[in-house]
Amino acid sequence: MNYQPDTIAAIATAPGEAGIAIIRISGNNSLTVADHIFSHAGEPPSRRPPGAFMRGFVRLNERIIDEALLLVMRAPHSYTREDVVEIQCHGGFVSARRILQTILHEGVRLAEPGEFTKRAFLNGRIDLVQAEAVLDLIRAQSDRSAAAAVEQLNGSLSDSFNDIYDNALHLCADLEAALDFSEDDTPPALIPDGIAQAHKVLEQIRGVLETWEEGHLLREGALVVISGRPNVGKSTLLNALLGRNRAIVSPIPGTTRDTLEETIILEGIPIRLVDTAGLRNTTCEIEREGVRRARIHMQKADLHLYIIDGSQTLGIEDHAQLNSLKAAQSIIIINKIDLGIIIQEKDVPVFYNIKAQLNTGKGLIEIKRCIIERLGLTYSGQPRAVISERHKKILQKSFVDIKEAVTILESGQNETIVLAAARLRFAIESLGQITGKAYYDELLNSIFSRFCVGK
């Protein structure tokens, strides 16, 4: 997207039946357009003070399109820091679209995805980290993820990034200032102090990087895969965790032949539960494909729930699967304990296992508690902003550059300061891309193209 200070418009609410729909206009001509299409008793919108609400009618060539409310927001006290007009009309599929077409006939351009938020960034109201928080808030699936997004929108994460950036910049400035001195006049404490300051920046980066795992879970959710041989209770567990009958439960082996995915919320984190086809050798082509898909999901899982029928001896598939499980990413559930436990304790790995009777819900609370512990989802109730994948990659690159600068300073070689300062400059340039102190078109496109039109 190429930023142009023209006037844009879009529908800001989701399509479909609703009480109201909102059409947003932003740019220098927004109030003039409002004068042309909106009629009501009293002064026209362009003569109204900021924050004025008006009730009237949207018209096209004197034909009434809809009765509506119009809100005036003047620069710089608006979402985009431009003159903004919002029209609230009746919801539905038709009215908002007709009003938008009327606005576009006035020479206004249809907004691109995320362009209102992009203008808020380009006009200095928010930085890139806060802009990303807007999208996180829109996509939040739980109170916890929404609270984290609000913290980020309020600037707490930006403050951390700015502190890291400023400290790296001051360190680099001190080193470059020393280049104006002769070798004999260089302050003797410059390099030791520079190394100490660099380590401080590295520690700050490490601290922020520690929030990535939580951020990943809040934004993407945790993938929890349920697997096991046919008829061990996989679909029963899925239904129990969901609290409703989502999967068909049958004594006939091979009932589930594809993956079923549903989401629950535990400790404010979205958990993507995947029920899979029973693991066994089969001549049925459809069931073989289901088993193949099951194994793919098992490899991707953040946590693996492997179910065993405790009333039967372990099969070849069980032994092979149990030997491949990773202790930190697996929970073994021994089901059907009401039928009597036949399997030998020595055949089951020593890491966490739960005895359950899933058709009655016995063991379900313990399974949920174990999922929370294994994924590290314990929540104190205090929201905190957490970094995204984009932030993580930039921080990791900057960490490497600053670490290299430390190595150079510690080497004591000729041109030490020049080489270390160059490395720090690389890190500073990267760090500036997090908040938008430095940016390029491709970076903005990658961020704002993920937004919906109208935001």
C-alpha positions, -999 to 999 in steps of 0.1 A, spaced: 0 0 0 12 35 -8 2 62 17 -18 90 1 -34 118 20 -67 114 1 -101 107 16 -110 70 22 -141 52 33 -152 17 43 -178 -2 63 -164 -7 97 -188 -33 110 -192 -70 101 -217 -79 73 -250 -95 83 -281 -87 102 -275 -64 132 -290 -34 150 -266 -9 133 -238 -7 108 -211 19 108 -195 35 77 -162 54 84 -148 83 63 -113 97 69 -94 125 52 -94 161 43 -127 160 24 -147 138 48 -167 167 62 -174 182 28 -187 148 16 -208 146 47 -224 180 38 -233 166 3 -249 134 14 -264 141 48 -294 162 54 -309 173 88 -322 203 106 -295 228 116 -259 235 107 -242 211 82 -216 187 95 -186 208 84 -198 236 108 -203 214 138 -179 211 166 -158 180 173 -179 152 189 -212 165 175 -239 139 168 -266 145 143 -298 126 133 -308 129 98 -310 111 64 -284 99 39 -295 110 4 -285 102 -31 -299 128 -56 -325 138 -31 -336 101 -27 -334 89 9 -311 59 14 -316 55 52 -322 73 84 -289 76 103 -267 92 130 -236 111 120 -206 117 143 -180 144 136 -144 139 147 -118 166 138 -81 163 133 -59 156 153 -84 142 179 -95 111 159 -84 75 153 -64 85 122 -55 120 133 -74 132 102 -110 146 99 -132 116 104 -170 111 99 -188 80 111 -223 72 99 -244 48 119 -273 34 99 -296 4 102 -277 -30 101 -282 -56 74 -267 -65 40 -280 -36 20 -282 -2 38 -245 2 47 -234 -9 12 -258 16 -4 -245 44 18 -209 34 10 -216 36 -27 -231 70 -22 -199 82 -5 -177 67 -32 -197 86 -59 -184 118 -42 -148 109 -53 -138 91 -21 -116 61 -24 -124 27 -9 -100 20 20 -75 -8 17 -73 -35 45 -61 -19 77 -57 16 61 -73 35 89 -49 20 114 -21 25 90 -29 62 89 -30 63 127 6 50 126 19 72 98 3 102 115 21 94 148 -8 84 170 4 49 175 35 29 168 37 -5 149 35 -25 181 3 -8 191 -11 -12 156 -5 -49 159 -23 -49 193 -54 -36 175 -55 -68 154 -47 -89 184 -77 -74 203 -100 -80 173 -89 -116 171 -88 -123 208 -105 -156 218 -104 -152 256 -104 -125 283 -67 -132 289 -57 -126 253 -79 -95 251 -63 -81 283 -28 -88 270 -37 -69 237 -51 -40 257 -18 -38 277 1 -38 244 -22 -11 230 -16 11 260 21 11 252 36 -12 279 54 -34 253 64 -4 233 81 11 264 102 -20 268 112 -20 231 120 18 233 141 13 264 162 -14 246 165 8 215 176 39 235 202 19 255 217 4 224 217 38 207 234 55 236 261 28 237 267 31 200 269 69 203 294 67 231 316 44 210 314 65 179 321 97 198 354 81 210 365 78 173 371 116 174 398 111 201 433 100 194 443 66 207 461 82 237 431 103 246 405 76 245 389 73 280 404 41 296 370 30 309 352 33 276 355 -3 264 348 -19 299 318 4 304 307 -4 268 308 -41 275 289 -37 307 262 -16 290 260 -41 261 254 -70 286 226 -49 301 209 -46 267 213 -83 261 196 -90 295 167 -67 285 163 -86 252 164 -120 270 137 -108 294 114 -97 266 120 -129 246 108 -149 275 72 -137 268 72 -152 233 58 -187 243 29 -171 261 23 -147 232 23 -177 208 -3 -195 228 -25 -164 232 -25 -157 195 -24 -191 180 -36 -214 207 -21 -247 219 -25 -277 196 -35 -307 218 -38 -340 199 -58 -370 211 -46 -403 198 -46 -440 204 -58 -473 190 -94 -477 178 -121 -478 206 -99 -466 234 -121 -435 241 -106 -407 220 -139 -393 208 -153 -398 243 -125 -376 257 -131 -349 231 -168 -348 239 -161 -347 276 -136 -318 273 -161 -299 251 -190 -306 273 -212 -317 243 -214 -345 218 -193 -333 189 -178 -367 178 -197 -399 171 -190 -425 198 -195 -461 187 -182 -496 197 -175 -502 160 -137 -498 154 -127 -471 129 -157 -448 134 -135 -417 133 -117 -417 100 -107 -380 98 -95 -354 122 -120 -334 142 -109 -301 156 -126 -279 182 -115 -252 206 -119 -248 243 -105 -221 267 -83 -232 296 -67 -205 319 -75 -179 292 -56 -198 265 -74 -213 234 -68 -250 232 -72 -266 198 -83 -301 205 -79 -326 177 -95 -360 177 -78 -384 154 -84 -418 136 -75 -449 156 -39 -460 150 -38 -494 134 -29 -512 102 -59 -514 79 -68 -523 43 -94 -495 41 -79 -467 20 -100 -441 37 -90 -452 71 -54 -454 61 -56 -417 51 -71 -409 84 -42 -426 102 -17 -407 81 -33 -374 90 -34 -385 127 4 -390 126 10 -356 110 -10 -339 138 8 -359 164 42 -346 151 29 -309 153 13 -312 187 22 -289 216 8 -316 238 -1 -352 230 -29 -371 249 -23 -408 242 -52 -430 254 -48 -467 263 -76 -492 270 -65 -504 305 -88 -535 302 -68 -549 274 -31 -559 269 -10 -535 250 -8 -540 212 22 -536 189 9 -501 179 8 -491 216 43 -503 223 57 -484 193 38 -452 201 47 -453 238 84 -456 230 82 -426 208 64 -403 232 83 -372 246 78 -369 283 75 -331 284 49 -331 256 28 -361 265 1 -373 289 -9 -410 290 -45 -417 298 -54 -452 309 -91 -455 302 -119 -480 310 -105 -487 345 -140 -498 355 -135 -530 334 -104 -539 353 -68 -530 346 -49 -557 328 -19 -538 314 13 -541 334 27 -509 351 61 -517 336 47 -514 301 37 -478 306 64 -450 307 70 -436 341 61 -400 331 27 -386 339 -3 -409 334 -39 -407 345 -63 -434 352 -98 -426 339 -133 -437 331 -141 -412 304 -177 -423 298 -186 -412 333 -162 -382 334 -139 -398 360 -104 -384 357 -115 -354 335 -106 -328 361 -72 -343 366 -67 -343 328 -75 -306 325 -52 -298 354 -24 -317 338 -29 -300 305 -26 -266 322 6 -277 340 22 -292 310 16 -262 288 25 -238 316 -8 -220 314 -11 -210 351 -25 -175 352 -21 -150 380 -49 -128 367 -25 -99 359 -24 -92 322 9 -85 305 17 -76 269 36 -104 251 57 -104 219 47 -118 185 67 -140 161 78 -108 142 91 -93 174 109 -125 183 128 -128 150 140 -91 151 150 -95 188 170 -126 181 188 -110 151 196 -79 173 208 -101 201 233 -118 178 246 -85 165 250 -70 200 267 -102 212 291 -100 183 298 -64 193 307 -76 228 330 -102 214 348 -76 193 352 -52 223 366 -80 244 391 -90 217 412 -58 221 421 -59 185 429 -29 163 398 -10 151 378 -26 179 356 4 184 348 9 147 338 -28 142 317 -29 174 299 3 165 290 -11 131 275 -42 147 255 -21 171 242 0 141 229 -32 125 211 -41 158 197 -6 162 183 -6 126 166 -39 133 152 -28 167 138 3 151 116 -19 128 97 -33 158 80 0 168 83 17 134 112 41 140 125 25 108 102 10 83 97 1 46 67 -5 24 70 -43 25 70 -42 64 38 -21 65 21 -42 39 29 -74 58 13 -59 90 -17 -40 77 -28 -64 50 -39 -88 77 -65 -63 90 -100 -62 77 -113 -34 55 -127 -7 78 -101 -9 106 
